Amino acid sequence: MELASYADYAVRLVNSEEPERGTDALTSVDAVRALFGTPSRAAAIADEADLPRLRAVRTRLRGVFEAAAEGDEVRGVDLLNSLMVEYPVSPLVSGHDYLDEAGRPRWHLHLADNAPTAAANYTAVACMGLAIHLTELGADRLGICQAAPCRNAYLDTSTNRSRRYCSDRCATRANVAAYRARKREEAKRATLTAQG
């Protein structure tokens, strides 16, 4: 089981809100269920009470990404640790639904299936994945998109630790804006030179 892949849960939750644009996709129980990606017991028990819980966790997780992006690793780790203490994983080995060719269960690990709420399950899994990602790759691999006004969180998996944007779309938009700004500056200098 690739536990670091659960770090994507943290990214999905943080990016369900775009504060700079004033948008929030976490507005319904269906939106909570969609965060899980695939149907699960935790997604099935989601209810209205999970919305404010996940919004509060989202704010705290954004703080982890922001601290890491600002180079304040200790603060980021402290924020993540406080979430993990509050939302612990409780792993269980399961063999449901998956059978091999001989009809035996394919054993796998569930991280928080006995959590009391969908929010608690989601948070425990997201934080565990983020902790694995951070400890294996480094806090500098957690980032906030530098393309204004995006500010989405991302996990830097590049080989040279150079990622600055959450998506190719934001990278292209930022590069086009920088190109246009350079061209405006060049035209302005050319005009001043011609007048001078």
GROMACS elastic network, one bead per residue, 0.5 to 0.9 nm:
[ bonds ]
;  ai    aj funct       b0    kb
    1     4     6  0.88945   500
    1     5     6  0.88755   500
    1   108     6  0.74528   500
    1   109     6  0.73008   500
    2     5     6  0.57429   500
    2     6     6  0.78505   500
    2   129     6  0.88211   500
    3     6     6  0.56339   500
    3     7     6  0.78278   500
    3   125     6  0.87136   500
    3   128     6  0.74534   500
    3   129     6  0.54137   500
    3   130     6  0.88087   500
    3   132     6  0.67424   500
    3   133     6  0.82824   500
    4     7     6  0.55520   500
    4     8     6  0.81673   500
    4   128     6  0.78129   500
    4   130     6  0.65888   500
    4   131     6  0.78113   500
    4   132     6  0.51757   500
    4   134     6  0.86668   500
    4   136     6  0.84929   500
    5     8     6  0.59551   500
    5     9     6  0.81356   500
    5   129     6  0.61927   500
    5   130     6  0.84144   500
    5   132     6  0.88226   500
    5   133     6  0.79449   500
    6     9     6  0.53983   500
    6    10     6  0.75090   500
    6   125     6  0.62923   500
    6   126     6  0.55762   500
    6   127     6  0.80523   500
    6   128     6  0.72162   500
    6   130     6  0.69236   500
    6   132     6  0.87597   500
    6   133     6  0.87278   500
    7    10     6  0.53261   500
    7    11     6  0.66977   500
    7    12     6  0.88638   500
    7   125     6  0.79995   500
    7   126     6  0.54371   500
    7   127     6  0.69969   500
    7   128     6  0.73246   500
    7   131     6  0.77401   500
    7   132     6  0.77977   500
    7   133     6  0.65761   500
    7   155     6  0.80364   500
    8    12     6  0.60473   500
    8    13     6  0.85254   500
    8   126     6  0.71744   500
    8   129     6  0.75453   500
    8   130     6  0.78280   500
    8   154     6  0.84837   500
    8   155     6  0.79014   500
    9    12     6  0.51521   500
    9    13     6  0.62127   500
    9    14     6  0.86562   500
    9    35     6  0.73337   500
    9    36     6  0.74525   500
    9    37     6  0.89571   500
    9   122     6  0.74779   500
    9   123     6  0.82327   500
    9   125     6  0.73786   500
    9   127     6  0.82619   500
    9   129     6  0.77219   500
    9   130     6  0.83829   500
   10    13     6  0.52187   500
   10    14     6  0.61444   500
   10    15     6  0.84702   500
   10    58     6  0.79900   500
   10    61     6  0.69731   500
   10    62     6  0.87685   500
   10   122     6  0.87490   500
   10   123     6  0.78037   500
   10   125     6  0.85224   500
   10   127     6  0.67738   500
   10   129     6  0.78866   500
   10   130     6  0.67937   500
   10   153     6  0.87427   500
   11    14     6  0.52272   500
   11    15     6  0.59537   500
   11    16     6  0.85097   500
   11    61     6  0.86018   500
   11    62     6  0.87556   500
   11   126     6  0.83663   500
   11   130     6  0.89040   500
   11   152     6  0.82012   500
   11   153     6  0.57936   500
   11   154     6  0.61246   500
   11   155     6  0.76090   500
   12    15     6  0.51925   500
   12    16     6  0.61593   500
   12    35     6  0.66873   500
   12   153     6  0.84391   500
   13    16     6  0.52279   500
   13    17     6  0.78250   500
   13    26     6  0.84718   500
   13    35     6  0.69311   500
   13    54     6  0.78379   500
   13    55     6  0.83966   500
   13    57     6  0.84857   500
   13    58     6  0.58965   500
   13    61     6  0.82904   500
   13    62     6  0.89686   500
   13   126     6  0.86192   500
   14    17     6  0.63235   500
   14    18     6  0.84711   500
   14    55     6  0.88024   500
   14    57     6  0.86382   500
   14    58     6  0.51139   500
   14    59     6  0.72762   500
   14    60     6  0.89096   500
   14    61     6  0.65187   500
   14    62     6  0.57427   500
   14    65     6  0.89356   500
   14   152     6  0.73571   500
   14   153     6  0.65486   500
   15    18     6  0.64846   500
   15    24     6  0.88141   500
   15    25     6  0.87070   500
   15    58     6  0.85096   500
   15    62     6  0.86720   500
   15   151     6  0.85710   500
   15   152     6  0.54609   500
   15   153     6  0.62865   500
   15   154     6  0.87621   500
   16    23     6  0.82677   500
   16    24     6  0.59785   500
   16    25     6  0.51397   500
   16    26     6  0.60386   500
   16    35     6  0.87039   500
   16    58     6  0.83454   500
   16   152     6  0.89146   500
   17    20     6  0.89713   500
   17    21     6  0.86962   500
   17    22     6  0.77588   500
   17    23     6  0.56938   500
   17    25     6  0.60661   500
   17    26     6  0.72570   500
   17    55     6  0.88484   500
   17    58     6  0.83570   500
   17   152     6  0.83653   500
   18    21     6  0.54500   500
   18    22     6  0.59376   500
   18    23     6  0.51217   500
   18    24     6  0.63218   500
   18    25     6  0.86245   500
   18   149     6  0.86694   500
   18   150     6  0.69606   500
   18   151     6  0.71269   500
   18   152     6  0.69919   500
   19    23     6  0.63041   500
   19    24     6  0.77376   500
   19   149     6  0.89311   500
   19   150     6  0.86099   500
   19   151     6  0.80304   500
   20    23     6  0.79812   500
   20   148     6  0.84278   500
   20   149     6  0.57351   500
   20   150     6  0.68540   500
   20   151     6  0.72853   500
   21   149     6  0.69035   500
   21   150     6  0.76479   500
   24    27     6  0.69262   500
   25    28     6  0.82637   500
   25    31     6  0.69638   500
   26    29     6  0.82163   500
   26    30     6  0.88038   500
   26    31     6  0.55475   500
   26    32     6  0.66373   500
   26    35     6  0.89841   500
   26    51     6  0.69078   500
   26    54     6  0.83670   500
   26    55     6  0.75023   500
   27    30     6  0.83197   500
   27    31     6  0.64274   500
   27    32     6  0.81303   500
   27    51     6  0.70730   500
   28    31     6  0.51004   500
   28    32     6  0.65701   500
   28    33     6  0.88127   500
   28    47     6  0.86189   500
   28    48     6  0.71984   500
   28    51     6  0.70922   500
   29    33     6  0.62820   500
   29    34     6  0.85930   500
   29    46     6  0.62878   500
   29    47     6  0.56432   500
   29    48     6  0.59299   500
   29    49     6  0.89190   500
   29    50     6  0.77168   500
   29    51     6  0.71628   500
   30    34     6  0.60818   500
   30    35     6  0.87465   500
   30    46     6  0.83861   500
   30    47     6  0.89244   500
   31    35     6  0.64330   500
   31    51     6  0.89251   500
   32    35     6  0.53132   500
   32    36     6  0.72996   500
   32    43     6  0.73078   500
   32    46     6  0.68244   500
   32    47     6  0.83022   500
   32    50     6  0.75211   500
   32    51     6  0.71251   500
   32    54     6  0.82966   500
   32   118     6  0.82485   500
   32   119     6  0.83036   500
   33    36     6  0.56535   500
   33    37     6  0.74247   500
   33    38     6  0.83244   500
   33    39     6  0.76602   500
   33    40     6  0.87525   500
   33    42     6  0.83750   500
   33    44     6  0.71794   500
   33    45     6  0.88817   500
   33    46     6  0.66462   500
   33   118     6  0.85398   500
   34    37     6  0.53814   500
   34    38     6  0.75765   500
   34    39     6  0.85047   500
   34    43     6  0.79861   500
   35    38     6  0.84454   500
   35    43     6  0.84113   500
   35   122     6  0.84439   500
   36    39     6  0.71057   500
   36    40     6  0.76408   500
   36    42     6  0.83195   500
   36    43     6  0.63906   500
   36   122     6  0.73484   500
   37    40     6  0.88854   500
   37    43     6  0.89667   500
   38    43     6  0.82354   500
   39    42     6  0.82663   500
   39    43     6  0.61970   500
   39    44     6  0.71672   500
   40    43     6  0.51534   500
   40    44     6  0.61480   500
   40    45     6  0.88269   500
   41    44     6  0.50431   500
   41    45     6  0.64664   500
   41    46     6  0.89870   500
   41   113     6  0.73876   500
   41   118     6  0.84582   500
   42    45     6  0.53526   500
   42    46     6  0.66039   500
   42   112     6  0.87645   500
   42   113     6  0.67667   500
   42   114     6  0.87638   500
   42   115     6  0.81278   500
   42   116     6  0.89240   500
   42   117     6  0.70874   500
   42   119     6  0.82652   500
   42   120     6  0.89661   500
   42   121     6  0.64598   500
   42   122     6  0.77031   500
   43    46     6  0.53296   500
   43   118     6  0.59816   500
   43   119     6  0.89790   500
   43   121     6  0.89341   500
   43   122     6  0.86296   500
   44    47     6  0.85975   500
   44   118     6  0.79476   500
   45   117     6  0.69346   500
   45   118     6  0.60223   500
   46    49     6  0.80148   500
   46    50     6  0.63607   500
   46    51     6  0.88375   500
   46   117     6  0.69052   500
   46   119     6  0.74799   500
   47    50     6  0.56675   500
   47    51     6  0.76337   500
   47   117     6  0.84694   500
   47   118     6  0.77895   500
   48    51     6  0.56586   500
   48    52     6  0.80451   500
   49    52     6  0.63426   500
   49    53     6  0.68604   500
   49   117     6  0.87877   500
   49   119     6  0.86196   500
   50    53     6  0.50765   500
   50    54     6  0.59238   500
   50    55     6  0.84317   500
   50   117     6  0.72474   500
   50   118     6  0.65709   500
   50   119     6  0.52691   500
   50   120     6  0.84920   500
   51    54     6  0.53550   500
   51    55     6  0.61485   500
   51    56     6  0.87070   500
   51   119     6  0.79183   500
   52    56     6  0.61721   500
   52    57     6  0.86268   500
   53    56     6  0.52796   500
   53    57     6  0.63312   500
   53    58     6  0.85927   500
   53   119     6  0.63336   500
   53   120     6  0.83691   500
   54    58     6  0.58750   500
   54    59     6  0.86092   500
   54   119     6  0.57595   500
   54   120     6  0.84834   500
   54   122     6  0.84821   500
   54   123     6  0.77263   500
   55    59     6  0.63968   500
   55    60     6  0.88074   500
   56    59     6  0.53087   500
   56    60     6  0.65344   500
   56    61     6  0.87799   500
   57    60     6  0.50504   500
   57    61     6  0.60380   500
   57    62     6  0.84782   500
   57    83     6  0.79763   500
   57   119     6  0.86894   500
   57   123     6  0.72579   500
   58    61     6  0.50620   500
   58    62     6  0.60414   500
   58    63     6  0.85816   500
   59    62     6  0.51323   500
   59    63     6  0.64283   500
   60    63     6  0.50366   500
   60    64     6  0.66826   500
   60    79     6  0.71475   500
   60    80     6  0.81834   500
   60    83     6  0.79608   500
   61    64     6  0.50099   500
   61    65     6  0.65702   500
   61    66     6  0.86450   500
   61    79     6  0.77478   500
   61    80     6  0.72418   500
   61    83     6  0.83520   500
   61   127     6  0.84024   500
   62    65     6  0.51719   500
   62    66     6  0.60526   500
   62    67     6  0.84975   500
   62   144     6  0.87737   500
   62   152     6  0.89500   500
   62   153     6  0.73673   500
   63    66     6  0.50040   500
   63    67     6  0.59383   500
   63    68     6  0.84585   500
   63    75     6  0.88344   500
   63    76     6  0.70446   500
   63    79     6  0.72523   500
   63    80     6  0.88514   500
   64    67     6  0.52851   500
   64    68     6  0.62435   500
   64    69     6  0.86157   500
   64    73     6  0.86771   500
   64    75     6  0.75417   500
   64    77     6  0.70948   500
   64    78     6  0.84041   500
   64    79     6  0.59144   500
   64    80     6  0.62452   500
   64   142     6  0.83351   500
   65    68     6  0.51596   500
   65    69     6  0.60419   500
   65    70     6  0.85706   500
   65    76     6  0.69624   500
   65   139     6  0.87022   500
   65   142     6  0.56145   500
   65   143     6  0.56589   500
   65   144     6  0.64454   500
   65   153     6  0.64866   500
   65   154     6  0.81491   500
   66    70     6  0.60950   500
   66    71     6  0.86153   500
   66    72     6  0.85369   500
   66    76     6  0.77045   500
   66   142     6  0.82673   500
   66   143     6  0.69147   500
   66   144     6  0.63425   500
   66   153     6  0.82638   500
   67    70     6  0.51106   500
   67    71     6  0.63191   500
   67    72     6  0.50228   500
   67    73     6  0.64299   500
   67    74     6  0.82878   500
   67    75     6  0.61830   500
   67    77     6  0.86714   500
   67    79     6  0.88883   500
   67   142     6  0.89914   500
   67   143     6  0.88368   500
   68    71     6  0.50670   500
   68    72     6  0.54536   500
   68    73     6  0.52106   500
   68    74     6  0.84359   500
   68    75     6  0.79289   500
   68    76     6  0.55963   500
   68    77     6  0.83988   500
   68   139     6  0.56560   500
   68   140     6  0.59202   500
   68   141     6  0.79335   500
   68   142     6  0.59143   500
   68   143     6  0.65879   500
   68   144     6  0.86744   500
   69    72     6  0.74833   500
   69    73     6  0.85182   500
   69   139     6  0.82645   500
   69   140     6  0.66612   500
   69   141     6  0.83446   500
   69   142     6  0.63991   500
   69   144     6  0.60725   500
   70    73     6  0.81987   500
   70   140     6  0.89450   500
   70   143     6  0.85904   500
   71    74     6  0.87744   500
   71    76     6  0.88528   500
   71   139     6  0.81654   500
   71   140     6  0.70284   500
   72    75     6  0.55960   500
   72    76     6  0.63789   500
   72    77     6  0.88079   500
   72   139     6  0.87972   500
   73    76     6  0.50165   500
   73    77     6  0.60514   500
   73    78     6  0.84690   500
   73   138     6  0.89476   500
   73   139     6  0.59759   500
   73   140     6  0.77436   500
   74    77     6  0.51663   500
   74    78     6  0.60496   500
   74    79     6  0.85827   500
   75    78     6  0.50165   500
   75    79     6  0.61326   500
   75    80     6  0.85846   500
   76    79     6  0.51904   500
   76    80     6  0.62124   500
   76    81     6  0.85620   500
   76   139     6  0.78617   500
   77    80     6  0.50205   500
   77    81     6  0.59326   500
   77    82     6  0.85228   500
   77   131     6  0.83788   500
   77   134     6  0.86449   500
   77   139     6  0.81103   500
   78    81     6  0.50583   500
   78    82     6  0.61877   500
   78    83     6  0.87505   500
   79    82     6  0.52592   500
   79    83     6  0.65346   500
   79    84     6  0.88572   500
   80    83     6  0.51872   500
   80    84     6  0.62741   500
   80    85     6  0.87409   500
   80   127     6  0.68588   500
   80   130     6  0.82586   500
   80   131     6  0.74159   500
   81    85     6  0.61593   500
   81    86     6  0.85855   500
   81   127     6  0.85191   500
   81   131     6  0.84236   500
   82    85     6  0.52178   500
   82    86     6  0.63071   500
   82    87     6  0.85913   500
   83    86     6  0.50724   500
   83    87     6  0.58840   500
   83    88     6  0.81301   500
   83   123     6  0.80077   500
   83   124     6  0.81002   500
   83   127     6  0.70887   500
   84    88     6  0.52564   500
   84    89     6  0.77950   500
   84   123     6  0.82933   500
   84   124     6  0.65976   500
   84   127     6  0.61790   500
   84   128     6  0.72774   500
   84   131     6  0.88226   500
   85    88     6  0.56378   500
   86   120     6  0.89481   500
   86   124     6  0.86090   500
   87   115     6  0.86416   500
   87   120     6  0.60483   500
   87   121     6  0.78647   500
   87   123     6  0.63946   500
   87   124     6  0.50024   500
   87   125     6  0.87942   500
   87   127     6  0.81761   500
   88   112     6  0.78680   500
   88   115     6  0.88173   500
   88   120     6  0.85059   500
   88   121     6  0.89214   500
   88   123     6  0.86717   500
   88   124     6  0.55868   500
   88   125     6  0.86745   500
   88   127     6  0.87625   500
   88   128     6  0.84234   500
   89   111     6  0.54630   500
   89   112     6  0.51684   500
   89   113     6  0.88258   500
   89   115     6  0.83123   500
   89   121     6  0.80745   500
   89   124     6  0.53548   500
   89   125     6  0.68912   500
   89   127     6  0.88951   500
   89   128     6  0.72878   500
   90   110     6  0.81545   500
   90   111     6  0.56061   500
   90   112     6  0.50919   500
   90   113     6  0.76123   500
   90   114     6  0.72518   500
   90   115     6  0.79262   500
   90   124     6  0.86385   500
   91   109     6  0.65502   500
   91   110     6  0.55096   500
   91   112     6  0.59287   500
   91   113     6  0.77265   500
   91   114     6  0.86979   500
   92   108     6  0.84174   500
   92   109     6  0.57846   500
   92   110     6  0.52569   500
   92   111     6  0.64400   500
   92   112     6  0.76397   500
   92   113     6  0.75362   500
   92   114     6  0.85738   500
   93   107     6  0.64415   500
   93   108     6  0.56481   500
   93   110     6  0.62560   500
   93   111     6  0.87875   500
   94   105     6  0.83174   500
   94   106     6  0.81140   500
   94   107     6  0.55215   500
   94   108     6  0.54475   500
   94   109     6  0.60633   500
   94   110     6  0.67901   500
   95    98     6  0.62238   500
   95    99     6  0.77440   500
   95   104     6  0.84879   500
   95   106     6  0.53870   500
   95   108     6  0.63148   500
   95   109     6  0.86577   500
   96    99     6  0.79722   500
   96   105     6  0.67814   500
   96   106     6  0.78664   500
   96   107     6  0.80191   500
   96   108     6  0.88704   500
   97   105     6  0.77069   500
   97   106     6  0.84269   500
   98   103     6  0.87728   500
   98   104     6  0.82280   500
   98   105     6  0.57054   500
   98   106     6  0.53463   500
   98   107     6  0.78707   500
   99   102     6  0.75240   500
   99   103     6  0.51029   500
   99   104     6  0.51950   500
   99   106     6  0.53951   500
   99   107     6  0.88047   500
  100   103     6  0.52588   500
  100   104     6  0.55136   500
  100   105     6  0.63558   500
  100   106     6  0.60934   500
  101   104     6  0.74817   500
  102   105     6  0.89226   500
  103   106     6  0.89581   500
  104   107     6  0.89450   500
  110   113     6  0.61587   500
  111   114     6  0.86300   500
  111   121     6  0.80689   500
  111   124     6  0.75870   500
  111   125     6  0.62615   500
  111   128     6  0.85511   500
  112   115     6  0.54518   500
  112   120     6  0.80391   500
  112   121     6  0.52239   500
  112   122     6  0.80333   500
  112   124     6  0.65067   500
  112   125     6  0.66903   500
  113   116     6  0.85053   500
  113   121     6  0.65249   500
  114   117     6  0.86181   500
  114   121     6  0.77800   500
  115   118     6  0.73465   500
  115   119     6  0.85577   500
  115   120     6  0.57831   500
  115   121     6  0.52208   500
  115   122     6  0.89791   500
  115   124     6  0.85106   500
  116   119     6  0.84917   500
  116   120     6  0.66402   500
  116   121     6  0.75431   500
  117   120     6  0.51621   500
  117   121     6  0.63006   500
  117   122     6  0.85890   500
  118   121     6  0.51046   500
  118   122     6  0.60227   500
  118   123     6  0.84501   500
  119   122     6  0.51289   500
  119   123     6  0.59430   500
  119   124     6  0.84617   500
  120   123     6  0.51874   500
  120   124     6  0.60508   500
  120   125     6  0.85798   500
  121   124     6  0.53127   500
  121   125     6  0.62575   500
  121   126     6  0.85475   500
  122   125     6  0.53198   500
  122   126     6  0.60072   500
  122   127     6  0.85097   500
  123   126     6  0.50500   500
  123   127     6  0.59215   500
  123   128     6  0.83734   500
  124   127     6  0.53171   500
  124   128     6  0.60759   500
  124   129     6  0.85746   500
  125   128     6  0.52060   500
  125   129     6  0.61467   500
  125   130     6  0.85480   500
  126   129     6  0.52360   500
  126   130     6  0.61098   500
  126   131     6  0.85621   500
  127   131     6  0.59710   500
  127   132     6  0.85569   500
  128   131     6  0.50406   500
  128   132     6  0.62201   500
  128   133     6  0.85896   500
  129   132     6  0.51682   500
  129   133     6  0.61547   500
  129   134     6  0.85461   500
  130   133     6  0.50131   500
  130   134     6  0.59811   500
  130   135     6  0.85059   500
  130   142     6  0.88973   500
  131   134     6  0.50769   500
  131   135     6  0.60327   500
  131   136     6  0.84230   500
  132   135     6  0.52518   500
  132   136     6  0.59391   500
  132   137     6  0.82780   500
  133   136     6  0.53372   500
  133   137     6  0.57949   500
  133   138     6  0.72874   500
  133   139     6  0.83033   500
  133   141     6  0.81325   500
  133   142     6  0.87055   500
  133   155     6  0.84273   500
  134   137     6  0.54446   500
  134   139     6  0.50373   500
  134   140     6  0.80848   500
  134   141     6  0.70506   500
  134   142     6  0.75028   500
  135   138     6  0.55754   500
  135   139     6  0.73872   500
  137   140     6  0.80203   500
  137   141     6  0.64759   500
  137   157     6  0.84473   500
  138   141     6  0.56675   500
  138   142     6  0.79827   500
  139   142     6  0.57361   500
  139   143     6  0.87247   500
  140   143     6  0.71434   500
  140   156     6  0.80639   500
  140   161     6  0.78460   500
  141   154     6  0.83340   500
  141   155     6  0.57511   500
  141   157     6  0.70136   500
  141   158     6  0.87977   500
  141   161     6  0.68718   500
  141   163     6  0.84562   500
  142   153     6  0.74395   500
  142   154     6  0.61483   500
  142   156     6  0.61397   500
  143   146     6  0.87722   500
  143   152     6  0.83505   500
  143   153     6  0.56670   500
  143   154     6  0.52945   500
  143   155     6  0.62724   500
  143   156     6  0.69642   500
  143   163     6  0.81732   500
  143   164     6  0.72099   500
  143   165     6  0.81478   500
  143   166     6  0.82094   500
  144   147     6  0.89981   500
  144   150     6  0.86315   500
  144   151     6  0.54395   500
  144   152     6  0.55601   500
  144   154     6  0.61742   500
  144   155     6  0.88307   500
  144   164     6  0.74579   500
  144   165     6  0.72662   500
  144   166     6  0.72971   500
  145   148     6  0.78843   500
  145   149     6  0.88266   500
  145   150     6  0.63016   500
  145   152     6  0.52737   500
  145   153     6  0.62009   500
  145   154     6  0.71014   500
  145   163     6  0.88495   500
  145   164     6  0.58586   500
  145   166     6  0.51439   500
  145   167     6  0.83122   500
  145   170     6  0.78815   500
  145   171     6  0.89128   500
  146   149     6  0.81983   500
  146   150     6  0.73150   500
  146   151     6  0.64589   500
  146   152     6  0.85655   500
  146   164     6  0.59314   500
  146   165     6  0.57205   500
  146   166     6  0.82074   500
  146   170     6  0.83748   500
  146   171     6  0.86193   500
  146   174     6  0.82271   500
  147   150     6  0.56013   500
  147   151     6  0.69310   500
  147   152     6  0.89677   500
  147   164     6  0.82694   500
  147   165     6  0.64850   500
  147   166     6  0.84498   500
  147   170     6  0.58086   500
  147   171     6  0.70131   500
  147   173     6  0.74592   500
  147   174     6  0.55777   500
  148   151     6  0.68031   500
  148   170     6  0.85702   500
  148   174     6  0.78402   500
  150   165     6  0.89471   500
  150   166     6  0.84523   500
  150   170     6  0.76616   500
  151   165     6  0.87482   500
  151   166     6  0.82711   500
  152   165     6  0.82779   500
  152   166     6  0.62042   500
  153   165     6  0.86966   500
  153   166     6  0.65404   500
  154   163     6  0.88776   500
  154   164     6  0.88021   500
  154   165     6  0.76082   500
  154   166     6  0.52995   500
  154   167     6  0.85189   500
  155   163     6  0.85766   500
  155   166     6  0.81282   500
  156   159     6  0.87200   500
  156   161     6  0.65094   500
  156   162     6  0.76244   500
  156   163     6  0.56886   500
  156   164     6  0.81668   500
  156   166     6  0.87719   500
  157   160     6  0.85757   500
  157   161     6  0.71541   500
  157   162     6  0.89674   500
  157   163     6  0.78659   500
  158   161     6  0.53772   500
  158   162     6  0.64980   500
  158   163     6  0.64576   500
  159   162     6  0.78542   500
  160   163     6  0.82801   500
  163   166     6  0.80142   500
  164   171     6  0.78252   500
  165   168     6  0.73549   500
  165   169     6  0.86420   500
  165   170     6  0.60369   500
  165   171     6  0.56027   500
  165   174     6  0.87853   500
  166   169     6  0.82808   500
  166   170     6  0.66398   500
  166   171     6  0.77601   500
  167   170     6  0.53555   500
  167   171     6  0.63440   500
  167   172     6  0.86584   500
  168   172     6  0.60072   500
  168   173     6  0.84575   500
  169   172     6  0.52282   500
  169   173     6  0.61431   500
  169   174     6  0.86287   500
  170   174     6  0.60392   500
  170   175     6  0.84761   500
  171   174     6  0.51918   500
  171   175     6  0.60861   500
  171   176     6  0.85701   500
  172   175     6  0.50766   500
  172   176     6  0.60501   500
  172   177     6  0.84998   500
  173   176     6  0.52132   500
  173   177     6  0.61552   500
  173   178     6  0.86348   500
  174   177     6  0.50964   500
  174   178     6  0.61397   500
  174   179     6  0.85692   500
  175   178     6  0.50742   500
  175   179     6  0.60764   500
  175   180     6  0.85883   500
  176   179     6  0.50148   500
  176   180     6  0.61201   500
  176   181     6  0.85305   500
  177   180     6  0.51667   500
  177   181     6  0.61272   500
  177   182     6  0.86543   500
  178   181     6  0.50554   500
  178   182     6  0.62028   500
  178   183     6  0.86569   500
  179   182     6  0.51500   500
  179   183     6  0.62443   500
  179   184     6  0.86916   500
  180   183     6  0.50252   500
  180   184     6  0.61501   500
  180   185     6  0.85779   500
  181   184     6  0.51034   500
  181   185     6  0.61864   500
  181   186     6  0.86089   500
  182   185     6  0.50689   500
  182   186     6  0.61094   500
  182   187     6  0.85953   500
  183   186     6  0.50121   500
  183   187     6  0.61153   500
  183   188     6  0.85132   500
  184   187     6  0.51025   500
  184   188     6  0.60818   500
  184   189     6  0.86359   500
  185   188     6  0.50054   500
  185   189     6  0.61800   500
  185   190     6  0.85351   500
  186   189     6  0.51528   500
  186   190     6  0.60934   500
  186   191     6  0.86039   500
  187   190     6  0.50011   500
  187   191     6  0.61330   500
  187   192     6  0.86488   500
  188   191     6  0.51260   500
  188   192     6  0.62704   500
  188   193     6  0.86087   500
  189   192     6  0.50785   500
  189   193     6  0.60324   500
  189   194     6  0.85150   500
  190   193     6  0.50777   500
  190   194     6  0.61129   500
  190   195     6  0.86294   500
  191   194     6  0.51186   500
  191   195     6  0.62158   500
  191   196     6  0.84896   500
  192   195     6  0.51043   500
  192   196     6  0.58613   500
  193   196     6  0.50174   500
